[in-house]
Amino acid sequence: MQRSKILTALRHGGGHRTADDIFERVRAEDPHAGISRSTVYRTLETLMQMQLVSELPGAGTSTYEWTDRDAPHHHLVCRQCGAATEIEVPALTEIESEIRARTGFEPDIHHLGITGLCASCRS
């Protein structure tokens, strides 16, 4: 029951959510759910292992997003301020296909976070 509430909060919450965001959303929707932060983290770990959820490490805290394997997308993550910007990089889809064709290996690069410095932090 708690796992389904966490899954619903993440899947229908839109965009990237921190574990605390998910915890607060579940508690707001059902104050009697008896959910703990550790339950949220354990559930997120399980969902990542099942490849239903992707983790995007940020500056200080990670965010989580429902994985849509039919809509790959990537992020530029500033290591200084933590800003994350979605970016479409068609070449990564080509690289994924080439790896698969050459080796038979199935890479998981449908949701990739690339760290660096954003334009604001660079100036």
N, CA and C of each residue as an Amber inpcrd file, in Angstrom:
protein
   369
   0.8220000  -1.1890000   0.0000000   0.0000000   0.0000000   0.0000000
   0.8750000   1.2650000   0.0000000   1.9030000   1.2930000   0.8690000
   2.7720000   2.4600000   0.9130000   3.5590000   2.6100000  -0.3800000
   4.0250000   1.4820000  -0.9160000   4.7740000   1.5420000  -2.1780000
   3.9210000   2.1110000  -3.3010000   2.6720000   1.7170000  -3.3630000
   1.8050000   2.2220000  -4.4370000   1.5660000   3.7200000  -4.2740000
   1.4790000   4.1910000  -3.0430000   1.3020000   5.6340000  -2.8100000
   2.5500000   6.4080000  -3.2410000   3.7070000   5.8390000  -2.9720000
   4.9620000   6.4740000  -3.3860000   5.0650000   6.4850000  -4.9030000
   4.7410000   5.3630000  -5.5170000   4.7730000   5.2620000  -6.9710000
   3.8240000   6.2690000  -7.6130000   2.6340000   6.3730000  -7.0800000
   1.6480000   7.3240000  -7.6050000   2.1370000   8.7580000  -7.4530000
   2.6950000   9.0850000  -6.2970000   3.2030000  10.4420000  -6.0620000
   4.3120000  10.7930000  -7.0380000   5.1510000   9.8330000  -7.3420000
   6.2530000  10.0770000  -8.2640000   5.7770000  10.1180000  -9.7050000
   4.9690000   9.1500000 -10.0850000   4.5360000   9.0500000 -11.4790000
   3.6370000  10.2090000 -11.9000000   2.7800000  10.6490000 -10.9960000
   1.8340000  11.7010000 -11.3530000   2.2180000  13.0690000 -10.7940000
   3.3750000  13.1330000 -10.1360000   3.8320000  14.3980000  -9.5650000
   4.4380000  15.3270000 -10.5930000   4.8530000  14.7780000 -11.7150000
   5.4280000  15.5850000 -12.7790000   6.8740000  15.9520000 -12.5160000
   7.7070000  15.7360000 -13.4920000   9.0950000  16.1640000 -13.4120000
   9.9110000  15.4220000 -12.3770000  10.9550000  16.0740000 -11.9340000
  11.8800000  15.4970000 -10.9680000  11.4540000  15.8630000  -9.5560000
  11.5080000  14.8870000  -8.6750000  11.1110000  15.0720000  -7.2760000
  12.2080000  14.5540000  -6.3630000  12.4520000  15.2610000  -5.2850000
  13.3570000  14.7360000  -4.2730000  12.5990000  13.7180000  -3.4350000
  13.3310000  12.9160000  -2.7000000  12.6840000  11.9550000  -1.8010000
  11.8220000  12.7020000  -0.7750000  12.2820000  13.8560000  -0.3110000
  11.4860000  14.6490000   0.6370000  10.1960000  15.1480000   0.0020000
  10.2670000  15.5660000  -1.2760000   9.0540000  16.0000000  -1.9890000
   8.0320000  14.8650000  -2.0380000   8.5230000  13.6820000  -2.3590000
   7.6390000  12.5180000  -2.4620000   7.0350000  12.2030000  -1.1030000
   7.8690000  12.2100000  -0.0780000   7.4030000  11.9510000   1.2880000
   6.3030000  12.9330000   1.6820000   6.5320000  14.2210000   1.4480000
   5.5520000  15.2550000   1.8150000   4.2660000  15.1170000   1.0120000
   4.3950000  14.7770000  -0.2600000   3.1910000  14.6190000  -1.0990000
   2.3260000  13.4630000  -0.6000000   2.9530000  12.3310000  -0.2730000
   2.1930000  11.1770000   0.2280000   1.5330000  11.5240000   1.5570000
   2.2720000  12.1780000   2.4390000   1.6960000  12.5590000   3.7410000
   0.5490000  13.5500000   3.5820000   0.6660000  14.4780000   2.6240000
  -0.4060000  15.4530000   2.4020000  -1.6590000  14.7640000   1.8600000
  -1.4650000  13.7830000   0.9890000  -2.6110000  13.0860000   0.3960000
  -3.2490000  12.0920000   1.3630000  -2.4330000  11.5270000   2.2540000
  -2.9550000  10.5570000   3.2170000  -2.1580000  10.6660000   4.5210000
  -2.5850000  11.5720000   5.4140000  -1.8410000  11.7900000   6.6620000
  -1.7620000  10.5450000   7.5500000  -2.6120000   9.5710000   7.3070000
  -2.6410000   8.3590000   8.1190000  -1.9310000   7.1850000   7.4490000
  -1.1660000   7.4650000   6.4160000  -0.4870000   6.3970000   5.6750000
   0.6130000   5.7320000   6.5050000   1.1170000   6.4410000   7.5070000
   2.1660000   5.8820000   8.3470000   3.4700000   5.6740000   7.6010000
   3.7440000   6.5480000   6.6540000   4.9280000   6.4160000   5.8160000
   6.1270000   7.0990000   6.4880000   7.3030000   6.5600000   6.2490000
   8.5300000   7.1650000   6.7700000   9.4490000   7.5040000   5.5990000
  10.4060000   8.3670000   5.8580000  11.3690000   8.7180000   4.8120000
  12.1670000   7.4850000   4.3850000  12.4920000   6.6270000   5.3360000
  13.2580000   5.4230000   4.9740000  12.4610000   4.5260000   4.0390000
  11.1460000   4.4790000   4.2010000  10.2980000   3.7060000   3.2810000
  10.3680000   4.2990000   1.8830000  10.3680000   5.6220000   1.8030000
  10.4750000   6.2920000   0.5040000  11.8000000   5.9280000  -0.1590000
  12.9000000   6.0190000   0.5800000  14.2100000   5.7020000   0.0020000
  14.3080000   4.2390000  -0.4210000  13.8200000   3.3300000   0.3880000
  13.8600000   1.9070000   0.0350000  13.0150000   1.6340000  -1.2130000
  11.8610000   2.2630000  -1.2790000  10.9830000   2.0760000  -2.4410000
  11.6280000   2.6470000  -3.6960000  12.2400000   3.8200000  -3.5870000
  12.9200000   4.4070000  -4.7450000  14.0430000   3.5010000  -5.2250000
  14.7760000   2.9100000  -4.3060000  15.8530000   1.9900000  -4.6780000
  15.2890000   0.7890000  -5.4480000  14.1970000   0.2400000  -4.9650000
  13.5580000  -0.8960000  -5.6390000  13.0720000  -0.4950000  -7.0280000
  12.4360000   0.6660000  -7.1360000  11.9210000   1.1350000  -8.4220000
  13.0530000   1.4050000  -9.4140000  14.2120000   1.8680000  -8.9140000
  15.3630000   2.0790000  -9.7980000  15.8930000   0.7370000 -10.2980000
  15.9490000  -0.2580000  -9.4120000  16.4000000  -1.5890000  -9.8210000
  15.4730000  -2.1800000 -10.8840000  14.2030000  -1.8630000 -10.7970000
  13.2190000  -2.3360000 -11.7670000  13.2100000  -1.4780000 -13.0330000
  14.0330000  -0.4330000 -13.0610000  14.1510000   0.5280000 -14.1570000
  12.8440000   1.2620000 -14.4300000  12.0640000   1.4880000 -13.3870000
  10.8370000   2.2710000 -13.5040000  11.0840000   3.7270000 -13.1480000
  12.1660000   3.9720000 -12.4110000  12.5040000   5.3030000 -11.9250000
  13.9770000   5.5560000 -12.2020000  14.2970000   6.8020000 -12.5530000
  15.6820000   7.2110000 -12.7600000  16.0700000   8.2100000 -11.6850000
  17.3280000   8.1370000 -11.2840000  17.8690000   9.0770000 -10.3000000
  18.7710000  10.0620000 -11.0220000  18.6250000  11.3310000 -10.6710000
  19.4760000  12.3740000 -11.2140000  20.2120000  13.0230000 -10.0480000
  21.4850000  12.6480000  -9.8460000  22.2400000  13.2560000  -8.7470000
  22.3950000  14.7510000  -8.9840000  22.2560000  15.5260000  -7.9370000
  22.3970000  16.9730000  -8.0340000  23.3790000  17.4800000  -7.0100000
  23.4560000  18.7820000  -6.8740000  24.3390000  19.4070000  -5.8960000
  23.6950000  19.2660000  -4.5210000  24.0950000  18.2420000  -3.7920000
  23.5770000  18.0560000  -2.4370000  22.4450000  17.0700000  -2.3120000
  21.5890000  16.9480000  -3.3050000  20.4690000  16.0070000  -3.2090000
  20.1010000  15.4750000  -4.5850000  19.6260000  14.2550000  -4.6100000
  19.2030000  13.6250000  -5.8630000  17.7290000  13.8880000  -6.0970000
  17.3590000  13.8630000  -7.3640000  15.9480000  13.9050000  -7.7160000
  15.6330000  12.6220000  -8.4790000  14.3470000  12.2970000  -8.4920000
  13.8880000  11.0480000  -9.0900000  12.7800000  11.3660000 -10.0730000
  12.7110000  10.5510000 -11.1250000  11.7290000  10.7850000 -12.1780000
  11.2490000   9.4400000 -12.7120000   9.9560000   9.3930000 -13.0180000
   9.3870000   8.2100000 -13.6540000  10.0800000   8.0330000 -14.9900000
  10.4950000   6.8180000 -15.3180000  11.2310000   6.5360000 -16.5450000
  10.2640000   6.1990000 -17.6670000  10.3890000   6.9260000 -18.7550000
   9.6230000   6.6370000 -19.9600000  10.6170000   6.2010000 -21.0230000
  10.7640000   4.9020000 -21.1980000  11.7710000   4.3670000 -22.1200000
  11.5020000   4.7630000 -23.5720000  10.2730000   5.1860000 -23.8700000
   9.9430000   5.5980000 -25.2320000  10.2900000   7.0580000 -25.4920000
  10.6740000   7.7840000 -24.4470000  11.0050000   9.2020000 -24.5990000
  12.3170000   9.5050000 -23.8800000  13.4450000   9.0450000 -24.4470000
  14.7180000   9.3070000 -23.7770000  15.0110000  10.8010000 -23.7100000
  15.5630000  11.2110000 -22.6030000  15.9940000  12.5880000 -22.4710000
  17.1590000  12.6450000 -21.4940000  17.8860000  13.7300000 -21.5710000
  19.1110000  13.8610000 -20.8030000  19.1080000  15.2120000 -20.0990000
  20.0340000  15.3640000 -19.1610000  20.0700000  16.5820000 -18.3580000
  21.4860000  17.1130000 -18.2370000  21.5870000  18.4220000 -18.2270000
  22.8270000  19.0950000 -17.8840000  22.6470000  19.5490000 -16.4420000
  23.5360000  19.1050000 -15.5520000  23.3910000  19.3830000 -14.1260000
  24.5850000  20.2040000 -13.6540000  24.3090000  21.3990000 -13.1490000
  25.3830000  22.2550000 -12.6530000  25.8710000  21.7220000 -11.3100000
  27.1610000  21.4600000 -11.2190000  27.7150000  20.9130000  -9.9760000
  27.8370000  21.9720000  -8.8880000  27.6750000  23.2430000  -9.2610000
  27.7790000  24.3130000  -8.2650000  26.4110000  24.7040000  -7.7050000
  25.4560000  25.0190000  -8.5690000  24.1480000  25.4950000  -8.0840000
  23.0730000  24.4040000  -8.1100000  23.3450000  23.3010000  -8.8070000
  22.3940000  22.1930000  -8.8500000  21.3190000  22.3110000  -9.9100000
  21.3360000  23.3930000 -10.7020000  20.3200000  23.5570000 -11.7510000
  20.4070000  22.4050000 -12.7440000  19.2490000  21.8870000 -13.1360000
  19.1850000  20.8040000 -14.1130000  18.3590000  21.2660000 -15.2990000
  18.9230000  21.1150000 -16.4830000  18.2630000  21.5130000 -17.7140000
  18.1280000  20.2960000 -18.6090000  16.9040000  20.0190000 -19.0670000
  16.7070000  18.9060000 -19.9970000  17.2540000  19.2850000 -21.3550000
  17.8600000  18.2940000 -22.0080000  18.4230000  18.5160000 -23.3380000
  18.2330000  17.2470000 -24.1550000  17.9110000  17.4180000 -25.4090000
  17.7780000  16.2780000 -26.3100000  19.0700000  16.1550000 -27.0990000
  19.6760000  14.9730000 -27.0590000  20.9310000  14.7310000 -27.7680000
  20.7570000  13.4860000 -28.6400000  20.3040000  13.6880000 -29.8820000
  20.0620000  12.5380000 -30.7680000  21.2910000  11.6470000 -30.9490000
  22.4740000  12.2200000 -30.8560000  23.6920000  11.4250000 -31.0370000
  23.7960000  10.3200000 -29.9880000  23.2420000  10.5340000 -28.7820000
  23.2930000   9.5030000 -27.7560000  22.4500000   8.2870000 -28.1360000
  21.3530000   8.5190000 -28.8240000  20.5270000   7.4090000 -29.3150000
  21.3090000   6.6080000 -30.3540000  22.0560000   7.3290000 -31.1900000
  22.8920000   6.6630000 -32.1960000  24.0020000   5.8480000 -31.5210000
  24.6110000   6.4100000 -30.4740000  25.6660000   5.7020000 -29.7450000
  25.0980000   4.4400000 -29.1030000  23.9190000   4.5610000 -28.5200000
  23.2600000   3.4090000 -27.8990000  23.0490000   2.2980000 -28.9320000
  22.5610000   2.6630000 -30.1140000  22.3290000   1.6780000 -31.1810000
  23.6330000   1.0450000 -31.6500000  24.6770000   1.8550000 -31.7570000
  25.9630000   1.3260000 -32.2150000  26.5530000   0.3600000 -31.1940000
  26.4590000   0.6860000 -29.9220000  26.9520000  -0.2190000 -28.8710000
  26.2100000  -1.5440000 -28.9470000  24.8880000  -1.4700000 -29.0760000
  24.0570000  -2.6740000 -29.1490000  24.4490000  -3.5170000 -30.3700000
  24.6240000  -2.8580000 -31.5450000  24.9460000  -3.5800000 -32.7750000
  26.3330000  -4.2250000 -32.7180000  27.2980000  -3.5230000 -32.1530000
  28.6720000  -4.0340000 -32.1190000  28.8770000  -5.1340000 -31.0860000
  28.1880000  -5.0020000 -29.9490000  28.5290000  -5.8810000 -28.8230000
  27.3770000  -6.7450000 -28.3210000  26.1480000  -6.4000000 -28.6770000
  24.9960000  -7.0960000 -28.1170000  24.6410000  -6.5930000 -26.7270000
  25.4320000  -5.6740000 -26.2160000  25.2090000  -5.0870000 -24.8890000
  24.0750000  -4.0730000 -24.9690000  23.1890000  -4.0890000 -23.9880000
  22.0610000  -3.1510000 -23.9560000  22.3860000  -2.0170000 -22.9690000
  22.8480000  -0.8640000 -23.4760000  23.2060000   0.2380000 -22.5770000
  21.9620000   0.9540000 -22.0350000  22.0910000   1.4740000 -20.8420000
  21.0190000   2.2600000 -20.2120000  21.3910000   3.7330000 -20.2590000
  21.2870000   4.3320000 -21.4300000  21.6090000   5.7510000 -21.5410000
  20.4050000   6.5470000 -22.0320000  19.2130000   6.0600000 -21.7020000
  18.0050000   6.7670000 -22.0990000  17.7000000   7.9260000 -21.1550000
  18.4130000   7.9960000 -20.0400000  18.2220000   9.0700000 -19.0620000
  19.5800000   9.3250000 -18.4360000  20.2560000  10.3360000 -18.9280000
  21.6450000  10.5780000 -18.5540000  21.7960000  11.9730000 -17.9770000
  22.5240000  12.0840000 -16.8820000  22.8520000  13.3840000 -16.3040000
  24.3060000  13.7060000 -16.5810000  24.5440000  14.8460000 -17.2000000
  25.9000000  15.2830000 -17.5230000  26.2160000  16.4660000 -16.6170000
  27.2450000  16.3110000 -15.7770000  27.5810000  17.3790000 -14.8380000
  28.5930000  18.3410000 -15.4380000  28.5550000  19.5470000 -14.9250000
  29.4650000  20.6020000 -15.3570000  29.0610000  21.9060000 -14.6930000
  29.3980000  23.0170000 -15.3060000  29.0300000  24.3300000 -14.7800000
  28.0840000  25.0280000 -15.7440000  26.9610000  25.5330000 -15.2290000
  26.0110000  26.2810000 -16.0710000  26.6130000  27.6380000 -16.4180000
  25.9930000  28.3030000 -17.3800000  26.4930000  29.5960000 -17.8520000
  26.5480000  30.6250000 -16.7180000  25.5440000  30.6180000 -15.8350000
  25.5160000  31.5840000 -14.7370000  26.6740000  31.3800000 -13.7690000
  26.9510000  30.1300000 -13.4250000  28.0280000  29.8440000 -12.4730000
  29.4050000  30.0240000 -13.0870000  29.4950000  29.8950000 -14.3990000
  30.7780000  30.1040000 -15.0760000  31.1730000  31.5580000 -15.1110000
  30.1960000  32.4580000 -15.0700000  30.5310000  33.8890000 -15.1970000
  30.7440000  34.5540000 -13.8610000
